[in-house]
Amino acid sequence: MLPTPCSIRASALARGGVAEALALRPRRRPLLARALPRPLAGSPLALLSLGIVVLWGAAAVAAPLLAPYPPLDQDIVRRLAPPNTAHWLGTDPLGRDILSRIVYGARLSIPVGVAAVGLAVILGMMIGSTAGTLGGAVDEVIMRITDLMLAFPTVIFAMVITAALGAGIRNAVVAIMLAWWPSYARLVRGLVLSLREREYVEAARALGASRTRIFLRHVLPGITSPLVIMSTLDIGHAILTFASLSFLGLGPPPEIPEWGSMIASGRSYLDQWWISTFPGLAILSIVVPLNVMGDSLRDLLDPRFRKG
């Protein structure tokens, strides 16, 4: 009979080796490490990224409490002021506080990125699952349309759609969704084709289960993890795309605090570096952590990347 850890510690304590028994005692993981999945808890970079994303979310929710000034208030006397004690990040050409506008800009950029990717996931999943489930001519037609849309770069395609629909937040969300759904449709279609050949799906089909029931009960759980990983990575890209549209004047009106339009307002004031630099750093500080989070979720949810 092999000795157990408890018996080893008991024998060490019986011999009077208190220090030895304490050394043999297994170390308990910290509370935060026990609450989080191992790929997140074991990666300081992933924890830092998660903290930054949470902080940005909290800042967006509590923007009226955190912003030192109203984002639309103008002070022409203090226009183009460099960072100082009154305005920590300086002011823009109209004398508006840049810090306040960055904080309020998070209330627009982050929800737009989440909404656009969420709609793209829903639309792509519906189209991809239909193609993978029905197959045949339906699959061929859908995939050829998807290939045609994937031939265009997503950012340029979103710009064309927004220019056709007109500037505005809603049209920007629609444009990002239409530019992103083909990637999800192709991903879901491939997963459905793979999963529908599994034994448990064949058994459900032999028992007379409908296509809808097979998809909801047996196929959908298998495609959820890849969708979560891909959507987490794409949220940062959607925020960056929305900022690009706003930079070109295809987003919200210029007076609305948005990071891309804030960068655009500094194009004519290169000597006043703070006007464009700080909104750009805000975009960087949310896009990079979201990408790191997506990689960590891949390590957590994808069995091929799990460490034994």
N, C-alpha and C positions, 0 to 999 in steps of 0.2 A: 504494500500500500504506500503510495507516494505521500510525503508530508505536505500538508497544506500550509499556506501562509500563516494562518492562525496558530497551527501547532508549532511552527518554527518560532514565532514570536513568544509563545507560551514557554517553550523550552529555554529560550534565551533569557526570559524573565526569571524562570526558576533557578537558573544558574547565577542569578544576581546581576546579570548584565543589563541594567536599565538602559544605559546608553545604546547598547547593541539592539535592544528591543525597540527603542525609539527610532533607530536608524532603519530597522526593518519594517517600520510602520509605513504603509503606502501613503504617499502624499495626495491630499485632496486637491482637486483642481479649484481655482478661484470660482466664485459664484458667477461672474460674467462668462468665464470660459465654459462652465457647465450649462449656462442658458443658451449659448450660441452653438451652432453646428461646428464640428471640428475644423473644416476648411477655413471658416471665418475666424474661429478662436485661435487657431494656430498660425495665423498670418497677421502680423502687425499692420502690414499695408492694407489688407482687407478691412481690418477694424478701423483704421484711420479713414479709409474711404467711406465706410458705413457711417462713421461719426460725422464726416463732412456733409454727406447727403442728408442725414437727419437734421443737422444744423441749418442747412439751406431750407429744408421743409419747414422747420420751426420759424426761421426768419420770414419766410413767405406768409405764414399764418399770422405772425405777430408783427407784421410790417408797420401798422399804425403805432405800435408801442415802441418799436426800435428806431424808426426813422426820426432824426432830430428835427427835420423840417418837412412841411407838406411838399410832395414831389412837384407840384405845379406852381409853387410860389416863386415869383421872380424878384430879383434884387439887382437892378441894373447898376447900382453903385458898386456892387461887389462882383460884377461879371468877370469871368476869366481869372478869378482869384486862385492862387496856388494852394495846395494843402496847408491848412493852418489850424489853430485851436478852435476857431468858430466853425470852419468847414473842413473836416478831417481829410476829405478827398478832393477838396477844391470845389469850384463852381464852373458851370458851362457858359456858353456865350450869352445866355439870357439871365445869368446869375442864379440859376437853380442849383440846389445842393446835390452833388453827384452821389454821395453816399445814400441819401434818401431815395434818389431815383433808382439806384442799383437794388436797394432792398425792395422797393415796390416793383421793380422789374422782375424779381423772382416770382411774384404773384402771377405774372403773365407767362413768362418763358417756361417755367417748369410745368404748370398745368397744360399748356399747349403741347409740349413734347409728350407728356403722358397720354393726353387725349388723342393726338394724331397716331401714335403707335398703337394705342388700344383699338382704335377704329380699324387700322390696317391689319392688326392681328385677327379681328373678327371677320373682316371681309376676306382676307387671305385664307383663313381657316375654312370658311364656307365654300369658297371656290375650289380650294385645293382638295378638300374632303369630297366634294362632288365629283371632281375629276378622278380621284383615286378610287372612289367607290363604284362609280358607274363604268369607267373604263371605255374602251372602244372609241367610237367617233367623237363622243362627248369629251373624253380625255384628250384626244388629239387636237380638237378645236381649241379647247381651253389652254392647253400648253403652248400652242402656236401663238395665241394672243399674248400669253405671259412672256414668251420669248421675245416677242416684238417690243413689249414694254420694257423688258430688261435690257434691250439694246441701247436705251438712252440712259445717260448718267442720271441718277436720282435727283441731284440738286438742280441740274439744268431742266429736267422734266418738271420738277416742282415750280421752277421759275416760269416756265412756259404756261403751265396751268393757271398759276396765280395771275399772270399778265392777262390771260384770256378771261378769267372770271372777274378780275378787278381786285384792287388792293383791299385788305381788311383781314382781321383776325380769323373770321370764319372761313374765308376763302383760302387762307394760308393753311389752316388745319386740313381742309379738304384736299388741297394740293399735295401736302405731305403724305396724307393717307393714300391718295391715288398713286403716288410715286413709290410707296413702300409695299403695298399689298402683294405685288407679284413675287417678291422674295418669300413671303410667308406662304403664298399659294404653292410655290414649288416645293418648299420644305414640307408642308403638310401632305401634299400629294405623294412625295417619296416615302414619308413615314406610313401613310395609309397603305400604300402598295406593299410595304414590308410587313406591316402588322396583320394584314388580312390573310396572310398565308400561315399564320401561327396556328398551333394545334387547338388552342382554346377558342379561337375565332371559327375555325372549321367545325368544332364541336357545337358551338352556338348556332351556326348556320344549319348544321344537320338536324338540330332540334327544332328548327322552324322559326328561329328568331328573325325578326324583320331587320332590314338594313339600318333603320334608325336606331333600333335597340342595340344592335351589334356595335354601331359607331359610338353610342353614348356610354355603353357599359364596358366595352372591351377595347375599343380603339382610342377613344378620347383620352383616357388616363395615360396611354403610352406616348401621346404626342404633346402632353402638357409641359413636361420638363424642357424639351428643346425650344418650345415657344417662349417659356419664361426666360430662358437664357438669352435667346436672340432678341427678345423685346427689351430686356434690361440694357443690352448693348446699344440698341437702336434709340433708346430714349435720349441719350446724350447726342447722338447724331441728329435726331429730330430737333433738339434745342438749338444745335448749331445751324441747321438748315433754316429754322425760323429766324434766327438772328441774321442769316445771310439775306433772306427775303426782306427783312426790315431794313437792312443796310442799303438795299437797292430801292427802297421806297415802296415795296410791295406788301408791307405788313401793316401794323396799326398806324394811325395818324402820328405825326412827329411829336406832338405834345404828350402823348401817352408814354410813360416810362417803360422802355424796352431796351435790352442790352444792345441789339444790333443797330437800332436807330441812334442810340447814344454814341456808338463808335462812329457812325456816319456824320454826326454833328461835329466831330473833331477833325474832319478831313481838311478843313480850311484853316485849322489852328494847330499846325504841327509843332510850333514852339510851346504851346500849352499842352504838354504831353499827357497830363493827367485826364484830359477829357476823354480820350480813347483808350488809354492804358487800363484804367481801373475796370471799366465794363468788359474789356477783353479778358482781364484776369478773372472776373466773375464767371464768364463762360468757361474758361479753362478749369476753374476750381470745381465746377459741377460736372463737366463732361468727362474729365479724366477719372474721378472717383466712380462714376457710373460704369465706365469701361472696366475698371478694376473689380467692381461688384459683379459685373457680368462674368468675368473670368472666374471669380470665386464661386459663383453659382454653378458654373460649368463643372468645376472640380467637385462640387457637392452633389449635383444631380445627375451627371453623366458617369455611368459606371466605368467607362474607359479611362477616366482620369482619376478615379479613386485610388488612393494608396492603401495598401493592405496594412 
